[in-house]
Amino acid sequence: AQSVTQLGSHVSVSEGALVLLRCNYSSSVPPYLFWYVQYPNQGLQLLLKYTSAATLVKGINGFEAEFKKSETSFHLTKPSAHMSDAAEYFCAVSESTNAGKSTFGDGTTLTVKP
Amino acid sequence: NAGVTQTPKFRILKIGQSMTLQCTQDMNHNYMYWYRQDPGMGLKLIYYSVGAGITDKGEVPNGYNVSRSTTEDFPLRLELAAPSQTSVYFCASTLRGRDEQFFGPGTRLTVL
């Protein structure tokens, strides 16, 4: 079985500050991990993904995430927030041996203050 | 490639009416999914399909039906609309179940 927990449903940062969105997962087999972003009134878009290669994964728009097996975490970071980063972010897990489906977290809304 | 397309974009239904939400993908993906997203909430999986002719229930299937007669299309049917089905519906697809999903733009449904 697989599950995802996103810590903090709302995160607020100032423009230029560090963005840190937390995600912990549970998986009985090696996981694939994803971060998606959803802008208002749009569908989800992939930000980045981990598929058992490098543990530090770089994505679009300056975001990156680090897979830490010992902590079962896959936190999303960006060194300097931009106003355009304001959106909802979803972490998701799938099992690398499973031909079924991903499990999504409940989402974190990021607000960027000027 | 158009990716994943959904129609309609918006719809208002009266209680008890029925409708079909259309979803089409042109990426030759085997796996397709229907989610609903209520305000301020995450995604809940309604139904999914691992290939033409094969469908399975997700976590909130009651009140919905699906079919998958072709690789490209995965329509979602609401038979007797209820106010609890007011939501935004997203269709998604992926080549293999463990890979990233590609989402459509969503259908915003209101049941009054």
Interface residues (C-beta under 8 A of the other chain):
Chain A: Y32 F34 Y36 N41 Q42 G43 L44 Q45 L46 K49 F90 A92 S94 E95 S96 T97 N98 A99 G100 K101 S102 F104 G105 D106 G107
Chain B: V4 Y31 Y33 M41 G42 L43 L45 Y48 V50 G58 F90 A92 R96 G97 R98 D99 E100 Q101 F102 F103 G104 P105 G106
